[in-house]
Amino acid sequence: MNLKWFRVPKDIVFGENALEYLSTLKGKRATLVTGGSSMKRLGFLDEAQKQLEKAGMEVSIVDDVEPNPSIETVIRGGKEMAEFGPDWIIAIGGGSALDAAKIMWVYYEYPDTKFEDLVQMKFPILRTKAKFVAIPSTSGTASEITAFSVITDTKNHIKYPLVSYEMTPDIALLDVNLPTKMPPHITANTGMDVMAHAVEAYVSSNATSYTDPFAFEAIRLVFEQLPVAYEDGQNIKAREDMHNASALAGMAFTNSSLGLVHSLAHKVGGEFGITHGLANAILMPYIVDYNRKGTDKISKLEDLLRIDNLTEALQTLNKKVGIPLTLQGVTEVDITEEKFLAVLDRMSKNAFEDPCTLTNPRQSSAEDVGKIYECAFYGKSALKI
């Protein structure tokens, strides 16, 4: 049977002060998973703990999840959960915290799990011990909606996108107060991550009539509201629209998958440590042009948006929110030409073999991927590839 499906969290709770919903959960113990200190510093971690304690639960905290969560971190978190025995796992923070918590959940319920099996999409049945709530602090990864998690093998410099509907959260909790604290550059990077999710979902070879409307609405909202949220982080309307756009894009791509933008971003991120959303933003216009030979949905999207050229519109948006147009223009990490060329062949091979490549609308090759990387590094057009 060649069946398709559309799966999202059972409950999506959204709006101001949505954290209060935690007080309605039923259980004895809950573990909060978070990243660095921002959720603690801004008071959101304490508020989440207070609401869980209102529900009568004992609470533990697993913290210090790094920006690119490692295999070691998720195994550590699983062990800490096993010592505490939570009925609920509550991930709060950016996409890294949410992604890490999902795999900690696996190791909590199945301590002997082999990471290599997860890479091969061999996931056990979850919810034997706990259910999962995801609370995003950024409007970007949509990990609160999706069956995806990205974990980094720090020894081999490879980011692995892990996929299983078992990891789809039971509850996505979208409190618009959390993203209002994002600084402009994070607003930009995460916002363009939303755009990449939505554009790739729309042109995916696995897109359906169920996913297209969510993807299109997310694209429309990002074009309209990301510059506003970037300029005025306290604009609640813009923040709410971007938070909703992230979730909508997540509903689309978790059911249609992604494409070469994410394949290439995963691997350049693994090699150089470049922020995922930033890598997506830079790569996306080049891959849109590359994909024009493989799908008519880019021109269809241009018609629906009433724009002449999606590639140019994306690069204009990048400029509005302070994102460089090339990989060599990145300043957060040092990507010199010498370093870039030294890893290009390996990075291209790994990106071509990334699972997201499977649903790219145009058939590609490791050679083509290398050419796209070069276009994105030097700022050359990818239309001739």
C-alpha positions as CSV (number, residue, x, y, z in Angstrom):
1,M,0.0,0.0,0.0
2,N,1.3,3.4,-0.9
3,L,-0.5,5.4,1.8
4,K,0.2,9.0,2.9
5,W,-0.8,10.7,6.1
6,F,-0.9,14.0,8.0
7,R,0.1,13.9,11.6
8,V,0.6,16.8,14.1
9,P,0.5,17.0,17.9
10,K,-2.8,16.0,19.4
11,D,-3.1,19.5,21.1
12,I,-1.7,22.8,19.9
13,V,-2.2,25.4,22.6
14,F,-1.4,29.0,21.7
15,G,-1.7,32.6,22.8
16,E,-0.4,34.9,25.5
17,N,0.3,33.2,28.9
18,A,-0.2,29.7,27.4
19,L,2.4,28.4,29.9
20,E,-0.5,28.3,32.4
21,Y,-1.8,25.3,30.6
22,L,0.9,23.2,32.3
23,S,-1.1,23.5,35.5
24,T,-3.8,21.3,34.0
25,L,-1.5,18.3,33.3
26,K,-2.1,15.1,35.3
27,G,0.9,13.2,36.7
28,K,3.3,12.8,39.6
29,R,6.7,13.9,38.1
30,A,7.8,16.1,35.3
31,T,11.3,16.8,33.9
32,L,12.0,20.2,32.3
33,V,14.7,20.2,29.6
34,T,16.3,23.5,28.5
35,G,19.4,24.9,27.0
36,G,21.7,27.5,28.5
37,S,20.6,30.2,30.9
38,S,18.2,32.3,28.9
39,M,15.0,30.5,30.0
40,K,16.2,30.7,33.6
41,R,17.4,34.3,33.3
42,L,14.1,35.5,31.7
43,G,11.9,33.7,34.3
44,F,10.2,31.3,31.9
45,L,11.8,28.2,33.4
46,D,10.7,29.2,36.9
47,E,7.2,30.0,35.6
48,A,7.0,26.6,33.9
49,Q,8.1,24.9,37.1
50,K,5.6,26.8,39.1
51,Q,2.7,25.8,36.8
52,L,3.8,22.1,37.0
53,E,3.9,22.3,40.8
54,K,0.4,23.8,40.7
55,A,-0.6,20.5,39.0
56,G,0.8,18.7,42.0
57,M,4.0,17.4,40.3
58,E,7.5,17.0,41.5
59,V,9.9,18.7,39.0
60,S,13.4,18.0,37.9
61,I,15.5,20.0,35.4
62,V,17.9,18.8,32.7
63,D,19.8,21.8,31.4
64,D,23.0,22.9,29.6
65,V,21.8,21.6,26.2
66,E,24.3,23.1,23.7
67,P,23.3,25.0,20.5
68,N,24.1,21.9,18.4
69,P,23.1,19.1,20.8
70,S,25.5,16.2,20.8
71,I,25.0,12.5,21.1
72,E,26.7,12.6,24.5
73,T,24.2,15.2,25.7
74,V,21.1,13.3,24.8
75,I,22.5,10.1,26.4
76,R,23.3,12.1,29.6
77,G,19.8,13.5,29.7
78,G,18.2,10.1,29.3
79,K,20.2,8.8,32.2
80,E,19.2,11.8,34.4
81,M,15.5,11.2,33.5
82,A,15.8,7.5,34.3
83,E,17.0,8.4,37.8
84,F,14.0,10.7,38.3
85,G,11.2,8.8,36.5
86,P,9.0,11.5,35.0
87,D,5.5,11.0,33.6
88,W,6.0,14.2,31.5
89,I,9.0,15.5,29.6
90,I,8.6,19.3,29.1
91,A,11.1,20.8,26.6
92,I,11.3,24.6,26.8
93,G,13.7,26.8,24.8
94,G,15.0,27.0,21.3
95,G,15.0,24.2,18.8
96,S,18.2,22.7,20.2
97,A,16.6,22.1,23.6
98,L,13.4,20.6,22.0
99,D,15.4,18.4,19.6
100,A,17.6,17.1,22.4
101,A,14.7,16.4,24.7
102,K,13.1,14.2,22.0
103,I,16.1,11.9,21.9
104,M,16.6,12.0,25.6
105,W,13.0,10.7,25.7
106,V,14.1,7.8,23.6
107,Y,17.1,7.0,25.9
108,Y,15.0,7.4,29.0
109,E,12.5,4.8,27.8
110,Y,15.1,2.6,26.0
111,P,18.6,3.1,27.7
112,D,20.3,0.5,25.4
113,T,19.3,2.3,22.2
114,K,22.1,2.5,19.6
115,F,22.4,5.9,18.0
116,E,23.2,4.2,14.7
117,D,19.7,2.7,14.7
118,L,18.1,6.1,15.1
119,V,20.2,7.4,12.1
120,Q,18.7,4.5,10.1
121,M,15.2,5.6,11.3
122,K,14.8,2.5,13.4
123,F,12.8,4.0,16.4
124,P,11.2,2.2,19.3
125,I,7.6,2.8,20.4
126,L,7.5,5.7,22.8
127,R,5.1,6.7,25.6
128,T,5.8,3.6,27.6
129,K,6.9,5.9,30.5
130,A,6.2,9.5,29.6
131,K,4.4,12.0,27.4
132,F,6.0,15.0,25.8
133,V,5.3,18.7,25.8
134,A,7.3,21.2,23.6
135,I,7.4,24.9,24.4
136,P,9.4,26.9,21.8
137,S,11.1,30.1,22.7
138,T,12.0,30.9,19.1
139,S,9.9,31.2,16.0
140,G,11.9,28.9,13.8
141,T,12.6,25.2,14.1
142,A,9.0,24.1,14.7
143,S,10.4,21.2,16.6
144,E,7.3,21.5,18.8
145,I,5.2,20.3,15.9
146,T,7.4,17.9,14.1
147,A,8.7,14.3,14.0
148,F,12.2,15.6,13.4
149,S,15.3,16.0,15.7
150,V,18.8,17.1,14.6
151,I,21.7,15.7,16.7
152,T,25.4,16.3,16.1
153,D,28.2,13.8,16.0
154,T,30.9,16.1,17.3
155,K,33.7,13.7,16.6
156,N,32.9,13.4,12.9
157,H,31.4,16.9,12.4
158,I,28.1,15.6,11.1
159,K,24.6,16.7,11.9
160,Y,22.1,13.9,11.7
161,P,18.4,14.7,11.0
162,L,16.5,12.0,12.8
163,V,12.9,11.3,11.8
164,S,10.1,9.3,13.5
165,Y,6.5,10.1,14.1
166,E,7.0,8.5,17.5
167,M,8.8,11.8,18.5
168,T,5.9,14.0,17.5
169,P,5.0,15.9,20.8
170,D,1.8,15.2,22.5
171,I,1.3,18.9,23.2
172,A,2.8,21.9,21.4
173,L,2.5,24.9,23.7
174,L,3.0,28.3,21.9
175,D,3.2,31.2,24.3
176,V,3.9,34.4,22.4
177,N,5.6,36.0,25.4
178,L,8.7,33.7,24.9
179,P,9.8,34.9,21.5
180,T,9.4,38.6,22.4
181,K,12.8,38.3,24.2
182,M,14.7,37.1,21.1
183,P,17.4,39.7,19.9
184,P,17.2,40.9,16.3
185,H,19.8,38.5,14.9
186,I,18.2,35.5,16.3
187,T,14.8,36.7,15.2
188,A,16.3,36.9,11.7
189,N,18.0,33.5,11.7
190,T,15.0,31.7,13.1
191,G,12.6,33.5,10.9
192,M,14.4,32.5,7.8
193,D,14.5,29.0,9.1
194,V,10.6,29.2,9.0
195,M,10.8,30.4,5.4
196,A,13.1,27.5,4.4
197,H,10.8,25.0,6.0
198,A,7.8,26.4,4.3
199,V,9.4,26.8,0.8
200,E,10.9,23.3,0.9
201,A,7.6,21.8,2.1
202,Y,5.7,23.5,-0.7
203,V,8.0,22.3,-3.5
204,S,8.8,18.9,-1.9
205,S,8.2,15.8,-4.1
206,N,6.1,14.5,-1.2
207,A,3.9,17.6,-0.9
208,T,0.1,17.1,-0.9
209,S,-3.1,19.1,-0.8
210,Y,-2.9,18.8,2.9
211,T,0.5,20.4,3.3
212,D,0.4,23.1,0.6
213,P,-2.0,25.5,2.4
214,F,0.0,25.4,5.6
215,A,3.3,26.0,3.7
216,F,1.9,28.9,1.7
217,E,0.4,30.7,4.7
218,A,3.7,30.4,6.5
219,I,5.6,31.9,3.5
220,R,3.1,34.8,3.3
221,L,3.4,35.5,7.0
222,V,7.2,35.5,7.0
223,F,7.4,37.9,4.1
224,E,5.0,40.2,5.8
225,Q,6.0,40.0,9.4
226,L,9.6,39.0,9.8
227,P,10.9,42.5,9.0
228,V,8.5,44.0,11.5
229,A,9.5,41.5,14.3
230,Y,13.2,42.2,13.4
231,E,12.8,46.0,13.7
232,D,10.4,45.9,16.7
233,G,10.7,42.8,18.9
234,Q,7.9,44.0,21.2
235,N,5.4,44.1,18.4
236,I,3.0,41.3,19.7
237,K,1.1,41.0,16.4
238,A,4.3,40.4,14.4
239,R,5.7,38.0,17.1
240,E,2.4,36.1,17.2
241,D,2.2,35.8,13.4
242,M,5.8,34.6,13.3
243,H,5.3,32.0,16.1
244,N,2.2,30.8,14.2
245,A,4.0,30.8,10.9
246,S,6.7,28.5,12.5
247,A,4.1,26.0,13.6
248,L,2.3,26.1,10.3
249,A,5.5,25.5,8.4
250,G,6.2,22.6,10.8
251,M,2.8,21.1,10.1
252,A,3.7,21.2,6.4
253,F,7.2,19.9,6.4
254,T,6.8,17.2,9.1
255,N,4.3,15.6,6.6
256,S,6.0,16.4,3.3
257,S,9.7,16.5,4.4
258,L,12.3,19.0,3.1
259,G,15.0,19.2,0.4
260,L,18.5,20.3,-0.5
261,V,18.4,23.5,1.5
262,H,18.3,21.5,4.7
263,S,20.7,18.8,3.4
264,L,23.3,21.4,2.6
265,A,22.7,23.4,5.8
266,H,23.0,20.4,8.0
267,K,26.5,19.6,6.6
268,V,27.9,23.1,6.4
269,G,26.7,23.5,10.0
270,G,28.4,20.3,11.0
271,E,31.7,21.4,9.4
272,F,31.8,25.0,10.5
273,G,29.3,25.5,13.3
274,I,27.3,28.1,11.4
275,T,23.8,28.7,12.9
276,H,21.3,26.5,11.1
277,G,18.8,29.2,10.3
278,L,21.5,31.4,8.9
279,A,22.8,28.6,6.7
280,N,19.3,28.0,5.4
281,A,18.8,31.6,4.7
282,I,21.9,32.0,2.6
283,L,21.6,28.7,0.7
284,M,17.8,28.9,-0.1
285,P,17.9,31.4,-3.0
286,Y,20.6,29.4,-4.8
287,I,18.7,26.1,-4.4
288,V,15.4,27.7,-5.4
289,D,17.1,28.6,-8.7
290,Y,18.6,25.1,-9.0
291,N,15.2,23.5,-8.4
292,R,13.5,25.5,-11.2
293,K,14.4,22.8,-13.7
294,G,12.7,20.2,-11.5
295,T,9.3,21.7,-10.6
296,D,6.7,24.2,-11.8
297,K,5.7,25.0,-8.2
298,I,8.2,27.8,-7.8
299,S,6.6,29.7,-10.6
300,K,3.2,28.8,-9.1
301,L,4.3,30.2,-5.8
302,E,5.5,33.4,-7.4
303,D,2.1,33.8,-9.0
304,L,0.3,33.2,-5.7
305,L,2.5,35.7,-3.9
306,R,2.3,38.2,-6.8
307,I,6.0,38.5,-7.1
308,D,8.2,38.4,-10.1
309,N,11.1,36.3,-8.8
310,L,11.2,34.3,-5.6
311,T,15.0,34.1,-5.5
312,E,15.3,37.9,-5.6
313,A,12.5,38.3,-3.0
314,L,14.3,36.0,-0.6
315,Q,17.6,37.8,-1.0
316,T,15.9,41.1,-0.5
317,L,14.4,39.8,2.7
318,N,17.8,38.5,3.8
319,K,19.2,42.0,3.4
320,K,16.3,43.6,5.3
321,V,17.1,41.4,8.3
322,G,20.9,41.7,8.2
323,I,21.8,38.3,6.7
324,P,24.7,38.1,4.2
325,L,24.0,36.7,0.7
326,T,27.0,34.4,0.6
327,L,28.7,31.9,2.9
328,Q,32.0,33.8,2.7
329,G,30.1,36.8,4.1
330,V,29.3,35.0,7.4
331,T,31.0,36.6,10.4
332,E,29.7,34.5,13.3
333,V,32.3,31.8,12.3
334,D,35.4,31.8,10.2
335,I,34.7,30.2,6.8
336,T,37.8,31.1,4.7
337,E,38.1,30.0,1.1
338,E,41.0,27.7,2.1
339,K,38.9,25.9,4.8
340,F,35.8,25.8,2.5
341,L,37.6,24.2,-0.4
342,A,39.4,21.7,1.9
343,V,36.1,20.1,3.0
344,L,34.0,20.8,-0.1
345,D,34.1,17.2,-1.5
346,R,33.4,15.5,1.8
347,M,30.7,18.0,2.7
348,S,29.0,17.7,-0.7
349,K,29.0,13.9,-0.5
350,N,27.5,14.0,3.0
351,A,24.9,16.5,2.0
352,F,23.8,14.5,-1.0
353,E,23.4,11.5,1.3
354,D,21.3,13.5,3.9
355,P,17.7,12.1,4.2
356,C,16.3,15.5,3.2
357,T,17.7,15.1,-0.3
358,L,15.2,12.3,-1.0
359,T,12.3,14.7,-1.4
360,N,14.0,17.5,-3.2
361,P,11.9,18.2,-6.3
362,R,14.9,17.9,-8.6
363,Q,17.1,14.9,-8.8
364,S,20.7,15.8,-7.8
365,S,24.1,14.4,-7.3
366,A,27.1,15.0,-5.1
367,E,28.7,16.9,-8.0
368,D,25.6,19.2,-8.3
369,V,25.7,19.7,-4.5
370,G,29.3,20.8,-4.7
371,K,28.4,23.3,-7.4
372,I,25.6,24.7,-5.3
373,Y,27.9,25.1,-2.4
374,E,30.4,27.0,-4.6
375,C,27.6,29.3,-5.9
376,A,26.5,30.0,-2.3
377,F,30.1,30.7,-1.3
378,Y,31.1,33.0,-4.1
379,G,27.7,34.5,-4.9
380,K,27.3,33.0,-8.4
381,S,23.9,32.1,-10.0
382,A,22.9,28.4,-9.7
383,L,20.6,28.6,-12.8
384,K,23.2,27.1,-15.1
385,I,23.8,24.0,-12.9
